Amino acid sequence: MAITNYLRQNIEYAEVIPATPAGKDTLEWVLFEYKKAYCVYYATSEILMLRSLGIPARMAVGFSQGAGFSEKKDIIEDDRVARRFLVREKNAHAWPEVYFPGIGW
């Protein structure tokens, strides 16, 4: 949780970031200079930090549930009543997975 909290407190979420400046390592630049990132950079940073401490971690990628919609294709504000979901590219996401002995991934 300390690493997750550090990243959340120090790196602003940005849907798009510019190209890494020439001669710079992308993660070092994101973490220590630019201080903005999206999910792939957050997950990669957390995984590398965890692994540096000997904690097994890996990357997972997928999609959030998207937006619920009715039979009439109307978007539903309350996803709890939705039976169908529209998943788009913007719902793509990446996150770290951590291995807990005795529990698993």
Summary of the structure (lengths in Angstrom):
residues: 105
radius of gyration: 17.3
end to end distance: 15.5
largest distance: 52.5
contacts: 236
relative contact order: 0.16
helix: 36%
strand: 26%
